[in-house]
């Protein structure tokens, strides 16, 4: 039993209460005279001045000033690895910076020395600061009534992808692969310096202008003037081969602005000061452009864009962007039976030409059709050689038809076992039907080569007026083969083609370079693949434009170094362009003029916004 001690003697009386702490009473009046009578709270009274003397006021303003967007966090680990999937790099973002942070933004993390880590945001997430269940009715209704969000109750964390380490050497800013891990709680700041961003992304300072760097459809801004970052393609032999001769693909759906974008890029190649050394190295020559145009749009490059005001032109000049119409633009119109070309969309000179049948001698596949097998193709070659021997190198298509109609020839070849009768008939069926293409009432293109290929000039071949797709393909491939053959030849017939740097533009390229299971398809793809491989040496650049990149033959596609992707809605087309996954998912949502550029030999994959106005006329 517990011993309560003196507590058992407590009688609960009020005697000596005043002595114990309490309330003294006046014997005469019976009224209370202690402090509680004057202060009902029971608190001691004191002079306010004494409080100022007794308590020193504290300054609650934090020392220093916030800088950056947050700090490196090591809460869930901090690791830089050769295997990108094992890299753990995260940054805590402070409340006031959270609304400005976007996926894809570029950040910088300094090391203890002068080096810094250039990163890109790849993920953003909220996490609870305190252990709580916010998925409850009470919590939800309280938040709904309050109308605001207390972000201090949550962590906001950005996952970062390290792109490169930036460092200075002999006063020059350079980059190298990521090989260092930053320290925890290092301040993370947004990359706003133009040179740091360009170096981090390996974007050349000079070259062919493609657009301005952007993130999420918004241009990246810097403190420089102009504030935006221009993206350019290498165009100097000092940094390797100019990328124009390593070929470009522009892919975009209808209404994505691919023609607008293509014109702006092609205009840069026709800048007055852009030249390339020819093979002998004795002189520099301006490039020429040969453009195959199915929609009759590129001859408009002859004319200025009336929408370019003086202020916009001054901005272009400050950034070194070529603009304005190219006076030396000629529309070479193929003379085709039953088709007439008439347009008021441009003021370029128009020149008619025809395809001479003599060009078929070196390229039998022009009349092979799409279904000749190997045996039939060999028979066609034999017949063309026999025709050339009998009629000479200037034999016409009408003479070839007469030649093929000779029954004695068929019997002779069949009896000698050189061409079976059935094979002869199959070749004849497919080789006829080209009456409206060859040898029309116009000068042959072989007599206009010096006009067709011009340094610093644009030759546009419109095919919009040709209704027959077979005729269109024959015309385009005949001219393209002429250029390619002369470029690849060691003994060319036309030195003008051989010695002029050329950009060969092919709109709707999928119609001409698709992988077809036929001898003709093999010959076409083989020719263009070889041209693409030799482009750097021969100063020949392919510029392909398409809305169906998945249809372009793989051997040609593999030679493309620069891929410009605008809005595409087809999953097969998006997969075919072979761009990184983080950019691939943006493609279906891009607005007109937005583009992704994937050029491994030029820069990191980036997102761009093109110019809002076309640099030449575009109706």
C-alpha positions as CSV (number, residue, x, y, z in Angstrom):
1,X,0.0,0.0,0.0
2,X,1.4,3.4,-0.9
3,X,2.5,5.7,1.8
4,X,0.8,9.1,1.1
5,X,2.8,10.8,3.8
6,X,1.6,14.2,4.8
7,X,-1.2,14.2,2.3
8,X,-3.4,12.2,4.8
9,X,-3.4,15.2,7.1
10,X,-4.8,17.6,4.6
11,X,-8.2,18.9,5.9
12,X,-9.3,21.0,3.0
13,X,-9.8,24.2,5.1
14,X,-9.2,27.7,3.9
15,X,-7.2,28.9,6.8
16,X,-4.0,30.7,6.0
17,X,-5.1,30.9,2.3
18,X,-3.9,34.5,2.1
19,X,-0.5,33.4,3.3
20,X,-0.4,30.6,0.9
21,X,-0.7,32.6,-2.1
22,X,-3.6,34.2,-2.1
23,X,-6.0,36.9,-1.7
24,X,-5.6,39.3,1.2
25,X,-8.7,41.0,2.5
26,X,-9.2,44.4,4.2
27,X,-10.4,43.8,7.7
28,X,-12.5,46.9,7.7
29,X,-14.2,46.7,4.3
30,X,-13.9,43.0,3.4
31,X,-12.8,43.9,-0.2
32,X,-9.9,42.3,-2.1
33,X,-6.8,44.3,-2.2
34,X,-4.4,42.1,-4.3
35,X,-3.4,42.6,-8.0
36,X,-6.3,40.5,-9.3
37,X,-8.7,43.2,-8.3
38,X,-7.2,45.7,-10.8
39,X,-6.1,43.1,-13.4
40,X,-8.9,40.5,-14.0
41,X,-6.5,38.4,-16.1
42,X,-4.3,37.8,-13.1
43,X,-1.3,38.9,-15.1
44,X,1.3,41.2,-13.6
45,X,1.2,44.8,-14.8
46,X,4.3,46.4,-16.2
47,X,5.3,49.5,-18.1
48,X,5.7,49.1,-22.0
49,X,8.9,51.0,-21.9
50,X,10.3,48.5,-19.6
51,X,9.5,45.7,-22.2
52,X,11.5,47.5,-24.8
53,X,14.4,47.6,-22.5
54,X,14.1,44.0,-21.4
55,X,13.5,42.3,-24.9
56,X,15.6,42.9,-28.1
57,X,13.8,42.9,-31.4
58,X,15.0,40.1,-33.8
59,X,15.6,40.5,-37.6
60,X,13.7,37.7,-39.3
61,X,14.9,38.6,-42.9
62,X,17.2,35.8,-44.2
63,X,20.7,36.7,-45.0
64,X,21.8,36.7,-48.7
65,X,19.5,36.3,-51.7
66,X,18.0,33.3,-53.4
67,X,19.6,32.4,-56.8
68,X,18.9,29.7,-59.3
69,X,15.8,27.5,-59.5
70,X,16.7,25.0,-56.8
71,X,19.5,22.7,-55.5
72,X,20.8,19.3,-56.3
73,X,19.1,16.7,-54.2
74,X,20.7,13.5,-52.9
75,X,17.6,12.2,-51.1
76,X,17.1,9.3,-53.5
77,X,20.8,9.0,-54.5
78,X,23.1,11.0,-56.7
79,X,24.9,9.2,-59.4
80,X,26.5,9.8,-62.9
81,X,27.0,6.6,-64.8
82,X,28.3,5.5,-68.2
83,X,25.0,3.7,-68.5
84,X,22.4,6.5,-68.8
85,X,19.7,4.3,-67.3
86,X,21.7,4.1,-64.0
87,X,22.2,7.9,-63.8
88,X,20.4,9.5,-60.8
89,X,20.4,13.3,-61.0
90,X,17.6,15.2,-59.4
91,X,17.0,18.8,-58.3
92,X,14.7,20.2,-55.7
93,X,12.8,23.3,-57.2
94,X,11.8,26.1,-54.8
95,X,8.2,27.2,-54.7
96,X,8.6,30.6,-56.5
97,X,10.3,28.9,-59.5
98,X,8.0,26.0,-60.0
99,X,5.6,27.6,-62.4
100,X,8.4,28.5,-64.8
101,X,10.0,25.0,-65.0
102,X,9.2,22.9,-68.1
103,X,10.3,19.5,-69.4
104,X,13.1,20.0,-71.9
105,X,14.5,23.2,-70.3
106,X,18.3,23.5,-70.0
107,X,20.0,23.9,-66.6
108,X,23.5,24.3,-65.4
109,X,25.1,22.9,-62.2
110,X,28.5,24.3,-61.3
111,X,31.3,22.2,-59.9
112,X,33.7,23.4,-57.3
113,X,36.1,24.7,-60.0
114,X,35.2,26.6,-63.2
115,X,33.5,23.6,-64.9
116,X,29.7,23.1,-65.0
117,X,27.3,20.4,-65.9
118,X,24.9,21.1,-68.7
119,X,21.6,19.3,-68.2
120,X,18.1,18.9,-69.6
121,X,15.0,18.4,-67.6
122,X,13.4,15.0,-68.5
123,X,10.8,14.7,-65.8
124,X,8.9,16.7,-63.1
125,X,7.1,15.4,-60.1
126,X,5.5,16.4,-56.8
127,X,6.1,14.4,-53.7
128,X,4.6,14.9,-50.2
129,X,6.7,16.9,-47.8
130,X,5.0,15.3,-44.8
131,X,3.4,11.9,-44.3
132,X,-0.3,12.5,-45.0
133,X,-3.2,11.1,-46.9
134,X,-4.6,13.8,-49.1
135,X,-7.0,11.4,-50.9
136,X,-9.8,11.9,-48.4
137,X,-13.2,13.6,-48.5
138,X,-12.3,16.1,-45.8
139,X,-9.0,17.0,-47.3
140,X,-10.4,17.3,-50.8
141,X,-13.4,19.5,-49.7
142,X,-11.2,21.7,-47.6
143,X,-8.9,22.3,-50.6
144,X,-11.9,22.9,-52.9
145,X,-13.2,25.6,-50.6
146,X,-9.8,27.2,-50.0
147,X,-9.2,27.9,-53.7
148,X,-5.4,28.0,-53.5
149,X,-2.6,25.4,-53.0
150,X,0.0,25.5,-50.3
151,X,3.0,24.2,-52.3
152,X,5.2,24.3,-49.2
153,X,3.5,21.1,-48.2
154,X,5.0,19.4,-51.2
155,X,8.3,18.7,-52.7
156,X,8.8,19.6,-56.4
157,X,11.6,17.6,-58.0
158,X,13.1,17.7,-61.5
159,X,14.8,14.7,-63.0
160,X,17.8,15.8,-65.1
161,X,19.6,14.3,-68.0
162,X,23.3,15.3,-68.1
163,X,24.2,16.3,-71.6
164,X,27.9,17.5,-71.3
165,X,30.5,19.1,-69.1
166,X,31.4,22.6,-70.1
167,X,34.9,23.9,-69.4
168,X,37.3,26.6,-70.7
169,X,40.6,26.0,-72.5
170,X,42.7,28.9,-73.7
171,X,39.8,31.2,-73.2
172,X,37.5,29.0,-75.4
173,X,34.4,27.3,-74.0
174,X,34.4,23.6,-74.8
175,X,32.4,20.5,-74.0
176,X,33.1,16.9,-73.2
177,X,31.2,13.8,-72.1
178,X,29.8,13.8,-68.6
179,X,32.4,12.4,-66.3
180,X,31.8,14.1,-62.9
181,X,29.1,14.1,-60.4
182,X,28.0,17.4,-58.8
183,X,27.9,17.8,-55.0
184,X,24.6,17.7,-53.1
185,X,22.9,21.0,-52.4
186,X,24.7,22.7,-55.3
187,X,22.6,25.5,-56.7
188,X,21.0,24.7,-60.0
189,X,20.4,27.6,-62.4
190,X,18.7,28.0,-65.8
191,X,21.0,28.2,-68.8
192,X,20.6,31.7,-70.2
193,X,24.0,32.3,-71.8
194,X,24.0,31.9,-75.5
195,X,27.5,30.5,-75.8
196,X,26.9,28.0,-72.9
197,X,23.8,26.7,-74.6
198,X,25.3,26.5,-78.0
199,X,28.4,24.8,-76.6
200,X,26.3,22.4,-74.5
201,X,24.2,21.3,-77.4
202,X,27.2,21.4,-79.9
203,X,25.4,23.9,-82.2
204,X,27.8,25.6,-84.6
205,X,28.3,29.3,-84.4
206,X,28.1,29.7,-88.2
207,X,26.4,27.9,-91.0
208,X,23.0,27.4,-92.7
209,X,20.2,28.8,-90.6
210,X,17.3,26.4,-89.8
211,X,15.4,28.1,-87.0
212,X,15.5,29.2,-83.4
213,X,16.0,26.9,-80.4
214,X,12.8,26.2,-78.5
215,X,11.5,24.1,-75.6
216,X,7.8,23.1,-75.6
217,X,6.9,25.5,-78.5
218,X,8.5,28.5,-76.8
219,X,11.8,30.1,-78.0
220,X,14.7,29.8,-75.6
221,X,15.6,33.4,-74.4
222,X,18.9,34.7,-73.4
223,X,20.3,38.0,-72.2
224,X,22.0,38.6,-75.6
225,X,20.7,40.7,-78.5
226,X,18.9,39.2,-80.3
227,X,17.7,37.1,-77.4
228,X,17.0,33.9,-79.3
229,X,19.4,31.2,-80.2
230,X,19.9,30.6,-83.9
231,X,20.4,26.9,-85.0
232,X,22.8,26.4,-87.9
233,X,24.1,23.5,-89.9
234,X,27.9,23.1,-90.4
235,X,28.9,24.5,-93.8
236,X,32.6,24.7,-93.6
237,X,35.2,22.2,-94.6
238,X,37.3,23.3,-91.6
239,X,34.8,21.4,-89.4
240,X,34.4,18.4,-91.7
241,X,32.3,18.1,-94.8
242,X,29.5,20.6,-95.3
243,X,26.2,18.9,-94.2
244,X,24.5,20.0,-97.4
245,X,26.5,17.3,-99.2
246,X,25.6,14.7,-96.6
247,X,21.9,15.1,-97.5
248,X,18.8,16.4,-95.8
249,X,15.3,15.1,-95.3
250,X,12.3,17.3,-94.5
251,X,9.3,15.3,-93.3
252,X,5.9,16.8,-92.5
253,X,2.2,16.3,-93.0
254,X,-0.2,18.4,-95.0
255,X,-0.4,21.9,-93.5
256,X,2.7,21.5,-91.3
257,X,4.6,24.1,-93.2
258,X,7.2,21.9,-94.8
259,X,7.3,23.9,-98.1
260,X,7.6,27.1,-96.2
261,X,10.5,25.6,-94.1
262,X,12.1,24.0,-97.2
263,X,12.1,27.3,-99.1
264,X,13.7,29.1,-96.1
265,X,16.5,26.5,-95.8
266,X,17.1,26.4,-99.6
267,X,17.3,30.2,-99.7
268,X,20.3,30.0,-97.4
269,X,22.2,27.9,-99.9
270,X,21.7,30.6,-102.5
271,X,23.2,33.4,-100.3
272,X,25.6,35.7,-102.1
273,X,28.6,34.8,-100.0
274,X,28.1,31.0,-99.9
275,X,30.6,29.1,-102.0
276,X,32.3,25.7,-102.1
277,X,35.7,24.7,-103.5
278,X,35.5,22.5,-106.6
279,X,37.5,19.3,-106.9
280,X,40.7,20.9,-108.2
281,X,40.7,23.3,-105.3
282,X,41.7,26.2,-107.5
283,X,38.4,28.2,-107.1
284,X,35.3,28.5,-105.0
285,X,31.9,28.2,-106.8
286,X,28.4,29.2,-105.6
287,X,26.1,26.2,-105.5
288,X,23.2,25.7,-107.9
289,X,19.8,24.4,-107.0
290,X,17.7,22.0,-109.2
291,X,14.3,21.6,-107.7
292,X,11.6,19.1,-108.9
293,X,8.3,20.8,-108.0
294,X,5.0,18.8,-108.2
295,X,2.9,21.6,-106.8
296,X,4.3,24.6,-108.7
297,X,5.5,26.4,-105.6
298,X,9.3,26.7,-105.8
299,X,9.5,29.0,-108.9
300,X,8.0,31.6,-106.5
301,X,11.5,31.8,-105.0
302,X,12.2,34.2,-107.9
303,X,10.1,36.9,-106.2
304,X,10.4,38.8,-102.9
305,X,7.9,38.2,-100.2
306,X,5.7,41.4,-99.9
307,X,5.0,40.6,-96.3
308,X,8.6,41.2,-95.2
309,X,8.5,44.6,-93.6
310,X,11.6,46.8,-93.0
311,X,11.8,45.9,-89.3
312,X,11.7,42.1,-90.0
313,X,14.4,42.5,-92.7
314,X,16.7,44.4,-90.3
315,X,16.3,41.5,-87.8
316,X,17.2,39.0,-90.5
317,X,20.3,41.0,-91.5
318,X,21.4,41.2,-87.8
319,X,21.3,37.5,-87.6
320,X,22.9,36.9,-91.0
321,X,19.9,35.3,-92.6
322,X,19.7,35.5,-96.4
323,X,16.3,36.7,-97.7
324,X,14.6,38.0,-100.8
325,X,13.8,36.6,-104.1
326,X,16.6,35.0,-106.3
327,X,16.6,36.8,-109.7
328,X,18.4,33.9,-111.4
329,X,15.4,31.5,-111.2
330,X,14.2,29.7,-114.3
331,X,11.2,27.4,-114.6
332,X,12.2,24.5,-117.0
333,X,8.9,23.2,-118.2
334,X,8.8,19.7,-119.7
335,X,7.0,19.6,-123.0
336,X,4.5,16.8,-122.7
337,X,1.9,15.8,-125.2
338,X,-1.6,16.9,-124.0
339,X,-0.4,19.1,-121.2
340,X,0.2,22.8,-121.2
341,X,1.8,24.9,-118.4
342,X,0.3,28.3,-117.5
343,X,0.7,30.1,-114.2
344,X,0.5,33.5,-112.8
345,X,2.0,32.6,-109.4
346,X,5.5,33.7,-110.2
347,X,7.5,36.0,-112.5
348,X,10.4,33.6,-113.2
349,X,11.5,33.0,-116.8
350,X,9.9,29.9,-118.4
351,X,11.9,27.6,-120.7
352,X,10.4,24.5,-122.5
353,X,12.5,21.4,-123.0
354,X,12.0,17.7,-124.0
355,X,13.6,14.5,-123.0
356,X,15.6,13.0,-126.0
357,X,15.2,9.3,-126.4
358,X,19.0,9.0,-126.6
359,X,19.1,9.3,-122.8
360,X,17.4,5.9,-122.5
361,X,20.5,4.3,-123.9
362,X,22.4,4.8,-120.7
363,X,19.3,4.4,-118.5
364,X,17.1,1.6,-119.9
365,X,15.1,1.5,-116.7
366,X,13.4,4.8,-117.8
367,X,11.1,2.7,-120.1
368,X,11.3,-0.6,-118.2
369,X,8.2,-0.1,-116.2
370,X,7.8,-1.4,-112.7
371,X,7.3,-5.1,-113.5
372,X,10.1,-6.2,-115.7
373,X,12.0,-9.2,-114.2
374,X,15.8,-9.7,-114.6
375,X,15.5,-11.7,-117.8
376,X,13.2,-9.2,-119.4
377,X,15.5,-6.3,-118.4
378,X,18.5,-8.0,-120.0
379,X,16.4,-8.4,-123.2
380,X,15.6,-4.7,-123.1
381,X,19.2,-3.7,-122.9
382,X,20.1,-6.0,-125.8
383,X,17.3,-4.5,-127.9
384,X,18.5,-0.9,-127.1
385,X,22.1,-1.8,-128.0
386,X,20.8,-3.3,-131.3
387,X,18.7,-0.2,-132.0
388,X,21.6,2.2,-131.3
389,X,23.8,0.2,-133.7
390,X,21.1,0.4,-136.5
391,X,19.9,4.0,-136.0
392,X,22.8,5.7,-134.4
393,X,23.0,7.6,-131.0
394,X,20.4,10.1,-132.1
395,X,17.6,7.6,-132.8
396,X,14.2,8.8,-131.8
397,X,11.4,7.1,-129.9
398,X,9.2,6.8,-133.0
399,X,12.1,4.9,-134.7
400,X,12.4,2.6,-131.7
401,X,8.7,1.8,-132.0
402,X,9.2,0.9,-135.7
403,X,12.2,-1.1,-134.7
404,X,10.2,-3.1,-132.2
405,X,7.3,-3.7,-134.6
406,X,9.6,-5.6,-137.0
407,X,8.5,-9.3,-136.9
408,X,11.7,-10.4,-138.6
409,X,13.7,-9.1,-135.6
410,X,11.6,-11.0,-133.2
411,X,12.0,-14.2,-135.2
412,X,15.7,-13.7,-135.5
413,X,16.3,-13.2,-131.8
414,X,14.0,-16.2,-130.9
415,X,15.6,-18.6,-133.4
416,X,19.1,-17.6,-132.2
417,X,18.0,-18.1,-128.6
418,X,19.0,-14.7,-127.6
419,X,15.5,-13.4,-126.7
420,X,12.5,-15.7,-126.4
421,X,9.4,-14.7,-128.3
422,X,7.4,-14.3,-125.1
423,X,10.1,-12.2,-123.5
424,X,10.3,-10.0,-126.6
425,X,6.5,-9.5,-126.4
426,X,6.6,-8.6,-122.7
427,X,9.3,-6.0,-123.3
428,X,7.5,-4.5,-126.2
429,X,4.3,-4.1,-124.1
430,X,6.0,-2.3,-121.4
431,X,8.4,-0.2,-123.5
432,X,5.6,1.3,-125.6
433,X,3.3,4.0,-124.5
434,X,5.9,6.8,-124.0
435,X,4.9,8.7,-127.2
436,X,4.0,11.9,-125.3
437,X,7.3,12.1,-123.4
438,X,10.3,11.7,-125.6
439,X,11.3,13.9,-128.5
440,X,8.6,16.6,-128.3
441,X,8.5,19.9,-130.1
442,X,11.1,21.6,-127.9
443,X,14.9,21.8,-127.5
444,X,16.3,18.7,-125.8
445,X,17.5,19.2,-122.2
446,X,20.9,17.9,-123.3
447,X,21.3,21.0,-125.4
448,X,20.3,23.2,-122.5
449,X,22.7,21.9,-119.8
450,X,24.5,25.2,-119.5
451,X,21.2,27.0,-118.8
452,X,19.9,24.1,-116.6
453,X,22.8,24.0,-114.3
454,X,24.0,27.4,-113.1
455,X,26.2,28.4,-110.2
456,X,24.1,30.5,-107.8
457,X,20.9,29.9,-109.8
458,X,17.7,28.0,-109.3
459,X,16.3,25.6,-111.9
460,X,12.7,24.5,-111.1
461,X,11.1,21.7,-113.0
462,X,7.3,21.9,-112.5
463,X,5.3,18.8,-113.0
464,X,1.9,20.0,-111.7
465,X,0.5,20.3,-115.3
466,X,1.3,16.7,-116.1
467,X,-1.7,14.5,-115.3
468,X,-0.1,11.1,-115.9
469,X,1.9,9.8,-113.0
470,X,4.0,7.5,-115.2
471,X,5.0,10.5,-117.3
472,X,5.9,12.6,-114.3
473,X,8.1,9.8,-112.9
474,X,9.9,9.4,-116.2
475,X,10.6,13.1,-116.6
476,X,11.9,13.6,-113.1
477,X,14.0,10.5,-113.1
478,X,15.5,11.2,-116.5
479,X,16.7,14.7,-115.3
480,X,17.9,13.4,-112.0
481,X,19.8,10.6,-113.7
482,X,21.4,13.1,-116.0
483,X,22.8,15.0,-113.0
484,X,23.8,11.9,-111.0
485,X,25.5,10.2,-113.9
486,X,27.6,13.3,-114.8
487,X,28.5,13.8,-111.2
488,X,29.7,10.2,-110.7
489,X,31.4,9.9,-114.1
490,X,35.2,10.0,-114.4
491,X,34.8,11.1,-118.0
492,X,31.7,13.4,-118.0
493,X,30.0,14.7,-121.2
494,X,29.1,17.9,-119.4
495,X,31.8,19.6,-117.3
496,X,29.3,22.2,-116.2
497,X,27.5,19.6,-114.1
498,X,30.6,17.9,-112.9
499,X,32.2,21.2,-111.7
500,X,29.2,22.9,-110.2
501,X,28.3,22.2,-106.5
502,X,24.6,21.2,-106.7
503,X,21.6,20.8,-104.4
504,X,19.2,18.3,-105.9
505,X,15.7,19.0,-104.4
506,X,13.0,16.4,-104.7
507,X,9.6,17.2,-103.4
508,X,7.2,14.2,-102.7
509,X,10.4,12.1,-102.8
510,X,8.4,9.0,-101.7
511,X,6.9,8.9,-105.3
512,X,10.4,8.4,-106.8
513,X,12.6,6.7,-104.2
514,X,10.3,4.0,-102.8
515,X,11.6,0.5,-102.5
516,X,9.9,-1.5,-105.3
517,X,10.5,-5.1,-105.9
518,X,11.4,-4.8,-109.5
519,X,14.5,-4.4,-111.7
520,X,13.5,-0.8,-112.3
521,X,13.3,-0.1,-108.6
522,X,16.6,-1.7,-108.0
523,X,18.3,0.4,-110.6
524,X,16.8,3.7,-109.4
525,X,17.6,3.0,-105.7
526,X,21.1,1.8,-106.6
527,X,21.8,5.0,-108.6
528,X,20.6,7.4,-105.9
529,X,22.3,5.4,-103.1
530,X,25.6,5.7,-104.9
531,X,25.0,9.4,-105.5
532,X,24.3,9.8,-101.8
533,X,27.5,8.0,-100.9
534,X,29.6,10.0,-103.3
535,X,27.9,13.3,-102.5
536,X,30.6,14.7,-100.3
537,X,33.3,14.1,-102.9
538,X,31.3,15.3,-105.9
539,X,29.6,18.3,-104.2
540,X,26.1,16.9,-104.7
541,X,23.6,17.2,-102.0
542,X,20.2,15.5,-101.9
543,X,17.3,17.6,-100.4
544,X,14.3,15.3,-100.0
545,X,10.9,16.5,-99.0
546,X,8.1,14.1,-98.1
547,X,5.0,13.4,-96.0
548,X,5.6,9.6,-96.2
549,X,9.2,9.0,-95.0
550,X,8.4,5.4,-94.3
551,X,8.1,4.9,-98.1
552,X,11.7,6.0,-98.9
553,X,14.0,3.1,-99.6
554,X,16.2,2.2,-96.7
555,X,19.5,2.3,-98.6
556,X,18.9,6.0,-99.5
557,X,17.5,6.8,-96.1
558,X,20.6,5.6,-94.3
559,X,22.7,8.2,-96.2
560,X,20.6,11.1,-94.8
561,X,22.5,12.9,-92.1
562,X,20.1,15.7,-91.3
563,X,16.5,15.0,-90.6
564,X,14.0,17.9,-90.1
565,X,10.6,16.7,-88.8
566,X,7.5,18.9,-88.7
567,X,4.1,17.8,-87.6
568,X,3.3,14.2,-88.5
569,X,0.2,12.3,-87.5
570,X,0.9,8.9,-88.8
571,X,2.6,6.5,-86.4
572,X,4.5,4.6,-89.1
573,X,5.8,7.9,-90.5
574,X,6.9,9.1,-87.1
575,X,8.7,5.8,-86.4
576,X,10.4,5.9,-89.8
577,X,12.2,9.2,-89.2
578,X,14.2,7.6,-86.4
579,X,14.5,10.5,-84.0
580,X,15.0,10.1,-80.2
581,X,12.0,9.0,-78.2
582,X,11.7,12.1,-76.1
583,X,11.3,14.2,-79.3
584,X,9.3,11.6,-81.2
585,X,6.4,12.0,-78.8
586,X,6.2,15.7,-79.4
587,X,5.8,15.4,-83.2
588,X,2.0,14.8,-83.4
589,X,1.4,17.9,-81.2
590,X,3.7,20.4,-82.9
591,X,2.1,23.6,-84.4
592,X,2.9,24.9,-87.8
593,X,6.5,25.9,-88.0
594,X,7.6,23.8,-85.1
595,X,10.2,21.2,-86.0
596,X,12.6,18.7,-84.6
597,X,16.1,18.5,-86.0
598,X,18.2,15.3,-85.7
599,X,21.7,15.8,-87.1
600,X,24.1,13.7,-85.1
601,X,27.2,15.2,-86.8
602,X,26.0,18.7,-86.1
603,X,24.4,18.9,-82.7
604,X,22.4,17.2,-80.0
605,X,18.8,16.5,-81.1
606,X,16.8,19.7,-80.6
607,X,13.5,21.4,-81.0
608,X,13.2,24.5,-83.2
609,X,10.7,27.1,-84.3
610,X,11.1,28.3,-87.8
611,X,10.6,31.9,-89.0
612,X,7.0,33.1,-89.0
613,X,7.5,34.5,-92.6
614,X,8.8,33.0,-95.7
615,X,12.1,34.5,-96.9
616,X,10.9,34.5,-100.5
617,X,7.4,34.7,-102.0
618,X,5.1,31.9,-100.9
619,X,1.5,31.9,-101.8
